[in-house]
Amino acid sequence: MKKRVVMALLAMSLLSTTAQALTLEEARIQGRVGETLTGYVAAISKDKETLALVDRINKARTESYQQLADRNNIPVDDVAKMAGQKLVERAKPGDYVQGINGKWLKK
C-alpha cells in the first residue's frame, strides 16, 4: 500500500513538472527567445529554463534538418537557412527575430 502511494506521488510530481515546463510559444510571448536566419531559436533571456528550452528545440531542429538534407541530397546548412528564412518571415507580431546584423527586432 505504501509503495502505491509513493509511486502515485512520484507520478504526480513528474506530471506537474512536465506540465510546468516552458513551451516555445510561451517563451516567444514572454520575449525570452527569438528566431534566427540560421534556422535555430536563440535565447534572449539567459536564465536556466530558457537555455534548456533552446537546447531542446535546437536539437530537435538539427535532427529534422539532417533528415531533410539526407532525403534531398543537399547540405544540412542549406536546409537550416531555408527554414530560418521561413521561420523569421512567419514570426507573429510581437515575436523577436534576429536581423542579419545580429540585433534583435520585435516584429
ZADO-1210 file (C-alpha; in nm, 4 decimals, padded with zeros to 6 digits):
<atoms>
<atom x="00.0000" y="00.0000" z="00.0000" code="MET" pos="1"/>
<atom x="00.2795" y="00.2451" z="00.0922" code="LYS" pos="2"/>
<atom x="00.4556" y="00.1583" z="-00.2295" code="LYS" pos="3"/>
<atom x="00.1457" y="00.2541" z="-00.4325" code="ARG" pos="4"/>
<atom x="00.1156" y="00.5878" z="-00.2552" code="VAL" pos="5"/>
<atom x="00.4827" y="00.6659" z="-00.3109" code="VAL" pos="6"/>
<atom x="00.4552" y="00.5678" z="-00.6772" code="MET" pos="7"/>
<atom x="00.1430" y="00.7820" z="-00.7189" code="ALA" pos="8"/>
<atom x="00.3135" y="01.0806" z="-00.5572" code="LEU" pos="9"/>
<atom x="00.6176" y="01.0366" z="-00.7807" code="LEU" pos="10"/>
<atom x="00.3975" y="01.0152" z="-01.0885" code="ALA" pos="11"/>
<atom x="00.2075" y="01.3283" z="-00.9865" code="MET" pos="12"/>
<atom x="00.5281" y="01.5209" z="-00.9260" code="SER" pos="13"/>
<atom x="00.6632" y="01.4166" z="-01.2663" code="LEU" pos="14"/>
<atom x="00.3407" y="01.5192" z="-01.4356" code="LEU" pos="15"/>
<atom x="00.3350" y="01.8554" z="-01.2615" code="SER" pos="16"/>
<atom x="00.6970" y="01.9174" z="-01.3595" code="THR" pos="17"/>
<atom x="00.6220" y="01.8325" z="-01.7202" code="THR" pos="18"/>
<atom x="00.3092" y="02.0459" z="-01.7195" code="ALA" pos="19"/>
<atom x="00.5056" y="02.3406" z="-01.5844" code="GLN" pos="20"/>
<atom x="00.7872" y="02.3154" z="-01.8404" code="ALA" pos="21"/>
<atom x="00.8313" y="02.6234" z="-02.0538" code="LEU" pos="22"/>
<atom x="00.6988" y="02.5866" z="-02.4088" code="THR" pos="23"/>
<atom x="00.8419" y="02.7555" z="-02.7152" code="LEU" pos="24"/>
<atom x="00.5221" y="02.9547" z="-02.7636" code="GLU" pos="25"/>
<atom x="00.5288" y="03.0780" z="-02.4026" code="GLU" pos="26"/>
<atom x="00.8947" y="03.1739" z="-02.4378" code="ALA" pos="27"/>
<atom x="00.8180" y="03.3678" z="-02.7571" code="ARG" pos="28"/>
<atom x="00.5264" y="03.5528" z="-02.5974" code="ILE" pos="29"/>
<atom x="00.7410" y="03.6388" z="-02.2958" code="GLN" pos="30"/>
<atom x="01.0218" y="03.7689" z="-02.5189" code="GLY" pos="31"/>
<atom x="01.2665" y="03.5080" z="-02.3896" code="ARG" pos="32"/>
<atom x="01.3588" y="03.3600" z="-02.7290" code="VAL" pos="33"/>
<atom x="01.3661" y="03.4637" z="-03.0903" code="GLY" pos="34"/>
<atom x="01.4041" y="03.3119" z="-03.4344" code="GLU" pos="35"/>
<atom x="01.7236" y="03.3498" z="-03.6321" code="THR" pos="36"/>
<atom x="01.8046" y="03.3303" z="-04.0021" code="LEU" pos="37"/>
<atom x="02.0220" y="03.0273" z="-03.9264" code="THR" pos="38"/>
<atom x="01.7105" y="02.8170" z="-03.8657" code="GLY" pos="39"/>
<atom x="01.7610" y="02.7912" z="-03.4931" code="TYR" pos="40"/>
<atom x="01.5964" y="02.9606" z="-03.1982" code="VAL" pos="41"/>
<atom x="01.8207" y="03.1727" z="-02.9756" code="ALA" pos="42"/>
<atom x="01.7863" y="03.2788" z="-02.6147" code="ALA" pos="43"/>
<atom x="01.7285" y="03.6445" z="-02.5415" code="ILE" pos="44"/>
<atom x="01.6869" y="03.5727" z="-02.1725" code="SER" pos="45"/>
<atom x="01.9788" y="03.3761" z="-02.0323" code="LYS" pos="46"/>
<atom x="01.8002" y="03.2027" z="-01.7441" code="ASP" pos="47"/>
<atom x="01.8402" y="02.8279" z="-01.6950" code="LYS" pos="48"/>
<atom x="01.4861" y="02.7378" z="-01.8058" code="GLU" pos="49"/>
<atom x="01.5115" y="02.9361" z="-02.1297" code="THR" pos="50"/>
<atom x="01.8553" y="02.7965" z="-02.2131" code="LEU" pos="51"/>
<atom x="01.7299" y="02.4407" z="-02.1570" code="ALA" pos="52"/>
<atom x="01.4326" y="02.5053" z="-02.3859" code="LEU" pos="53"/>
<atom x="01.6561" y="02.6495" z="-02.6583" code="VAL" pos="54"/>
<atom x="01.8831" y="02.3472" z="-02.6355" code="ASP" pos="55"/>
<atom x="01.5885" y="02.1034" z="-02.6658" code="ARG" pos="56"/>
<atom x="01.4320" y="02.2887" z="-02.9590" code="ILE" pos="57"/>
<atom x="01.7588" y="02.3244" z="-03.1475" code="ASN" pos="58"/>
<atom x="01.8488" y="01.9569" z="-03.1025" code="LYS" pos="59"/>
<atom x="01.5113" y="01.8569" z="-03.2463" code="ALA" pos="60"/>
<atom x="01.5531" y="02.1009" z="-03.5348" code="ARG" pos="61"/>
<atom x="01.9018" y="01.9688" z="-03.6093" code="THR" pos="62"/>
<atom x="01.7652" y="01.6148" z="-03.6369" code="GLU" pos="63"/>
<atom x="01.4813" y="01.7293" z="-03.8609" code="SER" pos="64"/>
<atom x="01.7100" y="01.9350" z="-04.0840" code="TYR" pos="65"/>
<atom x="01.9514" y="01.6425" z="-04.1161" code="GLN" pos="66"/>
<atom x="01.6720" y="01.4078" z="-04.2224" code="GLN" pos="67"/>
<atom x="01.5535" y="01.6558" z="-04.4869" code="LEU" pos="68"/>
<atom x="01.9086" y="01.7095" z="-04.6091" code="ALA" pos="69"/>
<atom x="01.9706" y="01.3362" z="-04.6373" code="ASP" pos="70"/>
<atom x="01.6442" y="01.2774" z="-04.8257" code="ARG" pos="71"/>
<atom x="01.7122" y="01.5592" z="-05.0705" code="ASN" pos="72"/>
<atom x="02.0885" y="01.5153" z="-05.1009" code="ASN" pos="73"/>
<atom x="02.1664" y="01.8753" z="-05.0045" code="ILE" pos="74"/>
<atom x="02.3853" y="02.0237" z="-04.7294" code="PRO" pos="75"/>
<atom x="02.2204" y="02.0438" z="-04.3876" code="VAL" pos="76"/>
<atom x="02.3242" y="02.4104" z="-04.3591" code="ASP" pos="77"/>
<atom x="02.1181" y="02.4895" z="-04.6702" code="ASP" pos="78"/>
<atom x="01.8121" y="02.3240" z="-04.5158" code="VAL" pos="79"/>
<atom x="01.8624" y="02.5164" z="-04.1898" code="ALA" pos="80"/>
<atom x="01.8982" y="02.8500" z="-04.3715" code="LYS" pos="81"/>
<atom x="01.5851" y="02.7884" z="-04.5801" code="MET" pos="82"/>
<atom x="01.3948" y="02.7026" z="-04.2638" code="ALA" pos="83"/>
<atom x="01.5371" y="03.0109" z="-04.0910" code="GLY" pos="84"/>
<atom x="01.4087" y="03.2398" z="-04.3655" code="GLN" pos="85"/>
<atom x="01.0600" y="03.0894" z="-04.3382" code="LYS" pos="86"/>
<atom x="01.0560" y="03.0942" z="-03.9578" code="LEU" pos="87"/>
<atom x="01.1591" y="03.4606" z="-03.9470" code="VAL" pos="88"/>
<atom x="00.9011" y="03.5514" z="-04.2128" code="GLU" pos="89"/>
<atom x="00.6270" y="03.3615" z="-04.0270" code="ARG" pos="90"/>
<atom x="00.7047" y="03.5113" z="-03.6862" code="ALA" pos="91"/>
<atom x="00.3985" y="03.6711" z="-03.5330" code="LYS" pos="92"/>
<atom x="00.3700" y="04.0379" z="-03.4419" code="PRO" pos="93"/>
<atom x="00.5413" y="04.0858" z="-03.1071" code="GLY" pos="94"/>
<atom x="00.7848" y="03.7971" z="-03.1613" code="ASP" pos="95"/>
<atom x="01.1571" y="03.8654" z="-03.1702" code="TYR" pos="96"/>
<atom x="01.3687" y="03.7887" z="-03.4757" code="VAL" pos="97"/>
<atom x="01.7386" y="03.8396" z="-03.5220" code="GLN" pos="98"/>
<atom x="01.8373" y="04.0571" z="-03.8151" code="GLY" pos="99"/>
<atom x="02.1330" y="03.9991" z="-04.0438" code="ILE" pos="100"/>
<atom x="02.3284" y="04.2443" z="-03.8264" code="ASN" pos="101"/>
<atom x="02.2717" y="04.0192" z="-03.5220" code="GLY" pos="102"/>
<atom x="02.0413" y="04.2664" z="-03.3454" code="LYS" pos="103"/>
<atom x="01.7044" y="04.1604" z="-03.2110" code="TRP" pos="104"/>
<atom x="01.3971" y="04.3149" z="-03.3721" code="LEU" pos="105"/>
<atom x="01.0407" y="04.2924" z="-03.2486" code="LYS" pos="106"/>
<atom x="00.8016" y="04.2157" z="-03.5347" code="LYS" pos="107"/>
</atoms>
